[in-house]
Amino acid sequence: MLMAILVPVVLAMAAYVAILLRAVVQRKAVPTLEAIGLGAVVNFFDTLGIGSFATTTAWLRFRKLVPDRLIPPTLIAGLTPPAMTEGIIFLILLGVSVDPTLLFGGALATGLGGLMGAPLVARARVWIVQATVAVGLLLAAIAFAMTNLHLFPGGGTATGLPMLQTIIAIVASFAFGVLANFGVGNYAPTLVLLSLMGMDPRLCFPIMASGASLMGAGAGARHVQIGQIDFRIVIGLTIGGIPAVLIAALIVKSMPLDLLRWLVLVVVLYAAATMALASMRGRREEKAGKVGAEAAVA
């Protein structure tokens, strides 16, 4: 049963990388050194449990490397190959210990959610994207703080869940896949949900990583097709990210991260605040524009 999810992840990675490389070649996109370095750093620590969505979003926002609207699709398209590398590694190392129904169902649901959510972010108003990203960053900051203060659910030793809880987890995974298109990572909510249900937290990683892999492949391919991404940043994140994942997972494996989480928390809160302010400003401008248009018609 492990092969039933491992093989699709490997094939999805090969297909997505081919789609991405074709688009990059067609657009003659050249990765920036900053994007390559960013991809290496965020994916290295993502593999060790920090997460990459919030950190990447915070840096892109802080450096103004891409417009706010393009941040979620750009990071999904660029972080997907490293996430898929993580997924393959975690499936090989830990996947055999996880209940196959939960593993396969959760991963597939996250992938479908990502695929169906991709067009939503492409059509959403800028201020809505900004507001959603701000909320996602705030939730990530809360997760960093809870982790350092040891307030996250301790979890149990279960390798699977009863049928009702399995269904709830699969439905929730679909929602996490949709939200990922708006820059809300699936790692923290999946870990909290499954730990509260009694899962062994270590066994949440193959579920989270394989789900992120399929979500990224589906959503990333759609975003590449839509074209509303910065391909220079995307290919840079990929080039820097894959070797960093291999180093973290196979060589470093673990390291003290508490201080780093506090530092990241400050940066993420700053990015959330600026994104929220931009969203409110955009909403006010949209309202003012509507009022002006109505007055002109009258």
FENGIZI-V863562 format. One record per backbone hydrogen bond with DSSP energy under -0.5 kcal/mol. CO is the residue of the C=O (numbers start at 0). NH is the residue of the N-H. Records with the same first field share a line. If there is no record, write none. Layout:
BEGIN
CO->NH  NH
END
This chain:
BEGIN
0->3  4
1->4  5
2->6
4->8
5->9
6->10
7->11
8->12
9->13
10->14
11->15
12->16
13->17
14->18
15->19
16->20
17->21
18->22
19->23
20->24
21->25
22->26
23->27  28
24->27
28->30
31->35
32->36
33->37
34->38
35->39
36->40
37->41
38->42
39->43
40->44
41->45
42->46
43->47
44->49
45->48
51->55
52->56
53->57
54->58
55->59
56->60
57->61
58->62
59->63  64  65
66->69  70
67->70  71
69->73
70->74
71->75
72->76
73->77
74->78
75->79
78->82
79->83
80->84
81->85
82->86
83->87
84->88
85->89
86->90
87->91
88->92
89->93  94
90->94  95
93->96
94->97
98->102
99->103
100->104
101->105
102->106
103->107
104->108
105->109
106->110
107->111
108->112
109->113
110->114
111->115
112->116
113->117
116->119  120
117->121
118->122
119->123
124->128
125->129
126->130
127->131
128->132
129->133
130->134
131->135
132->136
133->137
134->138
135->139
136->140
137->141
138->142
139->143
140->144
141->145
142->146
143->147
144->148
145->150  151
146->149
157->199
158->98
161->165
162->166
163->167
164->168
165->169
166->170
167->171
168->172
169->173
170->174
171->175
172->176
173->177
174->178
175->179
176->180
177->180
178->181  183
179->182
182->184
185->189
186->190
187->191
188->192
189->193
190->194
191->195
192->196
193->198
194->197
197->157
198->155
199->202
200->203  204
201->204
202->206
203->207
204->208
205->209
206->210
207->211
208->212
209->213
210->214
211->215
212->216
213->217
214->218
215->219
216->220
217->221
218->222
219->223
220->224
221->225
222->226
226->228
228->230
229->233
230->234
231->31  235
232->236
233->237
234->238
235->239
236->240
237->241
238->242
239->243
240->244
241->245
242->246
243->247
244->248
245->249
246->250  251
247->252
251->253
256->260
257->261
258->262
259->263
260->264
261->265
262->266
263->267
264->268
265->269
266->270
267->271
268->272
269->273
270->274
271->275
272->276
273->277
274->278
275->279
276->280
277->281
278->282
279->283
280->284
281->285
282->286
283->287
284->288
285->289
286->290
287->291
288->292
289->293
290->294
291->295
292->296
293->297
END
